[in-house]
Amino acid sequence: MPWSVELNTELDLIESIYSGYVTICEVEAATLKAFELASKERPSRFLTELRDVELEHSVADLYFIPKEWQRMKFMWLNRLALLVSGCDAIMKDLQFFETTCLNQGRHVRIFTQRQDAIDWLQG
């Protein structure tokens, strides 16, 4: 499986790691798993590592992901940090995704340093 999702109790966040080639269906499955681990009473924090991944996606897929979150009852105050390496080929697409999320009222940011992402999530 090219992804894993775990509750990191030490940092109080849900951590997803993708590696290798990942299809849009696998992203959906990982997202569902992450949402299952999320609190229903308070906003949750998500750290998603995309450092060693090749994502199968279109710009339309990226545009509609936040709308799918709404269907899945993703809380508006949840935060998602995307952890990437600075020279990722998918950086332009992820920046589009970040902007799309922000335009739809979602708290999503891209980071290249793990500690910066954690600090933002906990801030």
Phi and psi restraints in degrees (value plus and minus 20) as a CYANA .aco file:
   2 PRO   PHI    -103.1   -63.1
   2 PRO   PSI      -5.9    34.1
   3 TRP   PHI    -167.9  -127.9
   3 TRP   PSI     136.2   176.2
   4 SER   PHI    -159.9  -119.9
   4 SER   PSI     128.7   168.7
   5 VAL   PHI    -156.0  -116.0
   5 VAL   PSI     106.5   146.5
   6 GLU   PHI    -161.9  -121.9
   6 GLU   PSI     131.5   171.5
   7 LEU   PHI    -104.5   -64.5
   7 LEU   PSI      99.7   139.7
   8 ASN   PHI    -116.1   -76.1
   8 ASN   PSI      76.1   116.1
   9 THR   PHI     -89.2   -49.2
   9 THR   PSI     -50.2   -10.2
  10 GLU   PHI     -82.0   -42.0
  10 GLU   PSI     -62.0   -22.0
  11 LEU   PHI    -118.0   -78.0
  11 LEU   PSI     -24.5    15.5
  12 ASP   PHI      34.9    74.9
  12 ASP   PSI      35.2    75.2
  13 LEU   PHI    -170.5  -130.5
  13 LEU   PSI     145.5   185.5
  14 ILE   PHI    -123.5   -83.5
  14 ILE   PSI     102.3   142.3
  15 GLU   PHI    -131.3   -91.3
  15 GLU   PSI     106.1   146.1
  16 SER   PHI    -137.2   -97.2
  16 SER   PSI     118.6   158.6
  17 ILE   PHI    -149.1  -109.1
  17 ILE   PSI     105.8   145.8
  18 TYR   PHI    -129.9   -89.9
  18 TYR   PSI     124.3   164.3
  19 SER   PHI    -168.7  -128.7
  19 SER   PSI     129.7   169.7
  20 GLY   PHI      52.8    92.8
  20 GLY   PSI    -174.4  -134.4
  21 TYR   PHI    -104.6   -64.6
  21 TYR   PSI     106.1   146.1
  22 VAL   PHI    -147.1  -107.1
  22 VAL   PSI     106.0   146.0
  23 THR   PHI    -104.8   -64.8
  23 THR   PSI     145.1   185.1
  24 ILE   PHI     -84.3   -44.3
  24 ILE   PSI     -52.2   -12.2
  25 CYS   PHI     -86.1   -46.1
  25 CYS   PSI     -56.9   -16.9
  26 GLU   PHI     -89.7   -49.7
  26 GLU   PSI     -55.1   -15.1
  27 VAL   PHI     -83.0   -43.0
  27 VAL   PSI     -62.8   -22.8
  28 GLU   PHI     -81.2   -41.2
  28 GLU   PSI     -63.5   -23.5
  29 ALA   PHI     -83.5   -43.5
  29 ALA   PSI     -63.2   -23.2
  30 ALA   PHI     -85.1   -45.1
  30 ALA   PSI     -59.6   -19.6
  31 THR   PHI     -83.1   -43.1
  31 THR   PSI     -64.7   -24.7
  32 LEU   PHI     -79.6   -39.6
  32 LEU   PSI     -62.8   -22.8
  33 LYS   PHI     -81.8   -41.8
  33 LYS   PSI     -64.2   -24.2
  34 ALA   PHI     -82.2   -42.2
  34 ALA   PSI     -62.9   -22.9
  35 PHE   PHI     -86.7   -46.7
  35 PHE   PSI     -51.5   -11.5
  36 GLU   PHI     -83.7   -43.7
  36 GLU   PSI     -53.2   -13.2
  37 LEU   PHI    -101.5   -61.5
  37 LEU   PSI     -35.1     4.9
  38 ALA   PHI     -92.3   -52.3
  38 ALA   PSI     129.2   169.2
  39 SER   PHI     -88.1   -48.1
  39 SER   PSI     122.5   162.5
  40 LYS   PHI    -113.4   -73.4
  40 LYS   PSI     -32.6     7.4
  41 GLU   PHI    -118.7   -78.7
  41 GLU   PSI     -41.1    -1.1
  42 ARG   PHI    -166.4  -126.4
  42 ARG   PSI     141.1   181.1
  43 PRO   PHI     -80.8   -40.8
  43 PRO   PSI     126.1   166.1
  44 SER   PHI    -131.5   -91.5
  44 SER   PSI     143.8   183.8
  45 ARG   PHI    -139.3   -99.3
  45 ARG   PSI     116.3   156.3
  46 PHE   PHI    -144.7  -104.7
  46 PHE   PSI     111.5   151.5
  47 LEU   PHI    -137.8   -97.8
  47 LEU   PSI      97.2   137.2
  48 THR   PHI    -136.6   -96.6
  48 THR   PSI      99.2   139.2
  49 GLU   PHI    -115.1   -75.1
  49 GLU   PSI     103.5   143.5
  50 LEU   PHI    -144.8  -104.8
  50 LEU   PSI      15.8    55.8
  51 ARG   PHI     -96.3   -56.3
  51 ARG   PSI     -52.3   -12.3
  52 ASP   PHI    -147.4  -107.4
  52 ASP   PSI      43.4    83.4
  53 VAL   PHI    -160.9  -120.9
  53 VAL   PSI     129.7   169.7
  54 GLU   PHI    -143.0  -103.0
  54 GLU   PSI      91.5   131.5
  55 LEU   PHI    -113.5   -73.5
  55 LEU   PSI     114.8   154.8
  56 GLU   PHI    -109.4   -69.4
  56 GLU   PSI      88.5   128.5
  57 HIS   PHI    -180.7  -140.7
  57 HIS   PSI     139.5   179.5
  58 SER   PHI    -135.8   -95.8
  58 SER   PSI     148.1   188.1
  59 VAL   PHI     -81.4   -41.4
  59 VAL   PSI     -57.0   -17.0
  60 ALA   PHI     -83.1   -43.1
  60 ALA   PSI     -61.0   -21.0
  61 ASP   PHI     -76.0   -36.0
  61 ASP   PSI     -67.2   -27.2
  62 LEU   PHI     -83.5   -43.5
  62 LEU   PSI     -57.7   -17.7
  63 TYR   PHI     -85.3   -45.3
  63 TYR   PSI     -58.7   -18.7
  64 PHE   PHI    -108.7   -68.7
  64 PHE   PSI     -28.9    11.1
  65 ILE   PHI     -77.6   -37.6
  65 ILE   PSI     -67.5   -27.5
  66 PRO   PHI     -81.3   -41.3
  66 PRO   PSI     -51.5   -11.5
  67 LYS   PHI     -88.4   -48.4
  67 LYS   PSI     -55.5   -15.5
  68 GLU   PHI     -85.7   -45.7
  68 GLU   PSI     -57.7   -17.7
  69 TRP   PHI     -78.7   -38.7
  69 TRP   PSI     -60.8   -20.8
  70 GLN   PHI     -81.8   -41.8
  70 GLN   PSI     -62.8   -22.8
  71 ARG   PHI     -82.5   -42.5
  71 ARG   PSI     -53.0   -13.0
  72 MET   PHI    -105.1   -65.1
  72 MET   PSI     -15.2    24.8
  73 LYS   PHI      47.9    87.9
  73 LYS   PSI      16.7    56.7
  74 PHE   PHI     -90.3   -50.3
  74 PHE   PSI     101.6   141.6
  75 MET   PHI     -80.8   -40.8
  75 MET   PSI     121.3   161.3
  76 TRP   PHI     -82.7   -42.7
  76 TRP   PSI     -51.8   -11.8
  77 LEU   PHI    -110.0   -70.0
  77 LEU   PSI     -17.5    22.5
  78 ASN   PHI     -81.1   -41.1
  78 ASN   PSI     134.7   174.7
  79 ARG   PHI    -144.1  -104.1
  79 ARG   PSI     121.1   161.1
  80 LEU   PHI    -148.6  -108.6
  80 LEU   PSI     101.5   141.5
  81 ALA   PHI    -126.5   -86.5
  81 ALA   PSI     108.0   148.0
  82 LEU   PHI    -121.6   -81.6
  82 LEU   PSI     101.0   141.0
  83 LEU   PHI    -123.1   -83.1
  83 LEU   PSI      97.7   137.7
  84 VAL   PHI    -151.9  -111.9
  84 VAL   PSI     143.0   183.0
  85 SER   PHI    -103.6   -63.6
  85 SER   PSI     133.9   173.9
  86 GLY   PHI     -81.3   -41.3
  86 GLY   PSI     -42.6    -2.6
  87 CYS   PHI    -133.8   -93.8
  87 CYS   PSI       6.5    46.5
  88 ASP   PHI     -79.6   -39.6
  88 ASP   PSI     118.3   158.3
  89 ALA   PHI     -86.5   -46.5
  89 ALA   PSI     -43.6    -3.6
  90 ILE   PHI    -111.0   -71.0
  90 ILE   PSI     -15.1    24.9
  91 MET   PHI     -76.4   -36.4
  91 MET   PSI     -64.0   -24.0
  92 LYS   PHI     -81.0   -41.0
  92 LYS   PSI     -62.9   -22.9
  93 ASP   PHI     -85.0   -45.0
  93 ASP   PSI     -60.4   -20.4
  94 LEU   PHI     -87.9   -47.9
  94 LEU   PSI     -53.8   -13.8
  95 GLN   PHI     -86.0   -46.0
  95 GLN   PSI     -59.2   -19.2
  96 PHE   PHI     -81.0   -41.0
  96 PHE   PSI     -64.8   -24.8
  97 PHE   PHI     -81.9   -41.9
  97 PHE   PSI     -63.9   -23.9
  98 GLU   PHI     -79.2   -39.2
  98 GLU   PSI     -66.7   -26.7
  99 THR   PHI     -83.8   -43.8
  99 THR   PSI     -62.8   -22.8
 100 THR   PHI     -78.9   -38.9
 100 THR   PSI     -65.3   -25.3
 101 CYS   PHI     -83.0   -43.0
 101 CYS   PSI     -66.6   -26.6
 102 LEU   PHI     -81.5   -41.5
 102 LEU   PSI     -60.2   -20.2
 103 ASN   PHI     -84.7   -44.7
 103 ASN   PSI     -42.6    -2.6
 104 GLN   PHI    -122.0   -82.0
 104 GLN   PSI      -5.5    34.5
 105 GLY   PHI      60.9   100.9
 105 GLY   PSI      -3.2    36.8
 106 ARG   PHI    -118.3   -78.3
 106 ARG   PSI     125.2   165.2
 107 HIS   PHI    -114.0   -74.0
 107 HIS   PSI      75.0   115.0
 108 VAL   PHI    -153.7  -113.7
 108 VAL   PSI     114.4   154.4
 109 ARG   PHI    -162.6  -122.6
 109 ARG   PSI     130.4   170.4
 110 ILE   PHI    -118.8   -78.8
 110 ILE   PSI     118.7   158.7
 111 PHE   PHI    -156.8  -116.8
 111 PHE   PSI     132.1   172.1
 112 THR   PHI    -126.6   -86.6
 112 THR   PSI     -34.3     5.7
 113 GLN   PHI    -136.4   -96.4
 113 GLN   PSI     107.5   147.5
 114 ARG   PHI     -76.6   -36.6
 114 ARG   PSI     -65.8   -25.8
 115 GLN   PHI     -85.6   -45.6
 115 GLN   PSI     -56.4   -16.4
 116 ASP   PHI     -81.5   -41.5
 116 ASP   PSI     -61.4   -21.4
 117 ALA   PHI     -84.0   -44.0
 117 ALA   PSI     -65.0   -25.0
 118 ILE   PHI     -83.3   -43.3
 118 ILE   PSI     -63.2   -23.2
 119 ASP   PHI     -79.9   -39.9
 119 ASP   PSI     -62.9   -22.9
 120 TRP   PHI     -85.7   -45.7
 120 TRP   PSI     -62.3   -22.3
 121 LEU   PHI     -82.4   -42.4
 121 LEU   PSI     -56.7   -16.7
 122 GLN   PHI    -109.9   -69.9
 122 GLN   PSI     -26.5    13.5
